[in-house]
């Protein structure tokens, strides 16, 4: 698959602004969602966690006050009353008395306000409980105070699970809908590019199909079509003026040629002027013929045309010119090639291509003609042309830098292109370090 039209090319962030915008939108959505989840956590579960810490700190202050107010025996009696009346769990252990709330007294509990969570066996309730605990150090010994937070811990775990799935689902949905959005817009952008490429290749009749009402793409399509319509009309106007000039000048120039031919009998030096005039008349004929071909006004006499016979006849005509340039023409027949078309037009198209190869390949060049199934390829090992000029070579009167050093008017390849289009054939031009090649295929 052509990389230009591959899926990776369409969604490569380095070349697709639409996909970059989609990815940016997905990133912003994900960040906003995460911030919202963090804010909800802090406002709800975070606040409950802070309330637990504040309550334990308040109990710490109360227990420290009791320790300072009562003796040891009275202090532990008060702790026992508080433990039975409230929902704060209180555990202690000393030489004379011991709370029965714990099966053992843990050693890694930090001093308040620091806390730790761990599961313990509540002997009074006969169950395992998750407690948030801390130690209060008094003059009568260490006292462990705790509050059950298994429900809060379960809520936090469930909240984190739900939040994680929500983030993943949101990211996936954002990317999926972003992909659909980007693909839809990229398809429309690529359609605009395809129309632009057709116009660039010379098809001025190409238009962007659009709805009567719609978004900014519809407005852009209307403006593009208006611009293309204006360009096509202006081009047709210039082309018409050129053809009219050629048509109007052809008759007087023909009369002038006849007059010069009569006068050349008396003045042989007029032969050079006659040759120049013949060149001008030939150019006018080519222009008018090209116009008729481009507008489909040239009738075709369809018949089977043998490619090998056609190229052999052309080689017989042009080989003396190639020999003058010390060039070598090679004809390869890889497959029997039969064209269905107008023999005279196909002859002219192939003649122009081979003539161009002889003219621009340079001295001592090798010109190879390859007949394959459905195509004729004429290639040479000359200097070729700049790749940026390839798409311009088939336009009227366009001449590359190399062509300007030779005689001509820039109508040869334009005529070949028109003949191929008239037959619904394809003309392909290529140029690289190995030389220049032109291929007619059907």
Secondary structure, DSSP 8 states (H G I E B T S, - for coil): --GGGSHHHHT-TTT-HHHHHHHHHHHHHHHHHHHHHHHHHIIIIIHHHHHHHHHHHHHHHHHHHHHHHS-HHHHHHHHHHHHHHSSSEEEEB-SS-B-SS-SS--S---BTT--EEEEEEETTTTEEEEEEEEEEEETTEEEEEEEE-HHHHHHHHHHHHHHHHHHHHHHHHHHHHHHHHHHHHHHHHHHHHHHHHHHHTT-TT------SS-SHHHHHHHHHHHHHHHHHHHHHHHHHHHHHHHHHHHHHHHHHHHHHHHHHTT-GGGHHHHHHHHHHHHHHHHHHHHHHHHTT-S---EEEEEHHHHHHHHHHHHHHHHHHTT-EEEEEESS--EEEEEHHHHHHHHHHHHHHHHHHS-TT-EEEEEEETTEEEEEE-S----GGGGGGTTSTT---TTGGGSS--S-HHHHHHHHHHHHT-EEEEEEETTEEEEEEE-
